[in-house]
Amino acid sequence: MTWIPGGVFEMGSEDFYPEERPVREAGVEGFWMDVHPVTVAAFRRFVKATGYVTLAERTPDAADYPDATPEQLVPGSIVFRGTPGPVSLDDHQVWWEYVPGASWRSPEGSRP
């Protein structure tokens, strides 16, 4: 692990997309980061040693999603779906899809 010191930086851009505006000062606290990427094998050993369960493996709390139906409140994650060509950037659902059962153990989820 290596320590990444916190600091202040300019976030945003006036030159590209409107949602990046305005340029503003932002800060981040210092944090520890692995020097090397974490492999699935290393993460698997961590999970086995600690019993850690990722958010994607936990059943969502209905109180956090009041409009969700019971069948939607299942463990899963969003999965990137490539598009055949350019798409509107107004709607993230064009290229991201919630997939029940998707997690580090099963990145594509448990599709019917």
N, C-alpha and C positions, 0 to 999 in steps of 0.2 A: 504494500500500500504506500501511497505517497500523498502528502498533504497538498491540497490546492488552496492557496490563500484566497480569501474573499476580496471583494473590491467593488468599485463602482465603474459603470461603463455606459456608453450611449447605446440605447436600444431603439431599433426602428430605422426607417429610411423615408426620405422625402422623394426618392427617385423612381420607385417602382410601384408597388401595389398600394391602393388607398388604405387598406387595413394595416399597413406597416407604419402609418403616420399617427401621431407626430413622433419625431425623434425625441426621446425623453431619457432622463438619467434613471438608471436602475442599479440595484445592488444585489449582490449575492454573498451569503456567508461562506466562510471556508468549509471545505469538506474533504473527506478521504476518498481516494479513488484507487482501484486496482491498477497496477502498472501494466498488467497484461489482460487481454480480453478474458472473460469468464467463459469457459466451454460448457456445453451441456453436461458433459461428464463431471466437471467440477461442481456445477450447480446441483446435479443429482446427488453427489456425495454430501454437499451442504444440507440438502433437504433430508437425506437419510439420517444425518447426524443431529439435526435440530428439530425435525418434524415440521419445518416451515411449510405453510400453505399460501400460495400466491393469491392475489385478488381474483384472478381468472378462475381459480379452483373453488372459490367460496360462493355460496348462494347469496345473491344480492338481497339487501334488506328492503322489504316492501316500503318502509317509511321513507327511504331515499328516492324511491321511484313511484310516487303515488298514482301515476297514470298507467303503470304497467299491469298487464294481466298476469295471473298466477303462472301461466305457461311461459311467459317471458322472463320470469324471475328464476332463471337457471344459470349455473356457472357457465362462463364462456368469456370470449374476448372479441375485440374487433380484429378483422383480418383484412389486409390490403388486397384489393382485386384490381389487377391491371385493366386498362380500357383499350379498346381497339384503335383509338385515336384520341385527338384532343377533346376535352370535355369542359363544361362550365366549371369554374372554380367556386361557384356560389354554394354548392351543396356537397359536403364531404361524403354523403352517402353514395355518391357516384362511384367512388373508389374504395370506400371502407364499408365493411359489412359486419354486423354482430353475428358471430357464429357460436351456437351452443357447443360446449365441450372444448372449445379452442383454448389451449394453454401451452406452456413450454413443453409439456409431455406429448401434446397432439396439436401442432400448430395449425392444421387445417380443420380441427374440430371433429365432431361426430355428426357428420351430415347424414340425413336419412337416405 
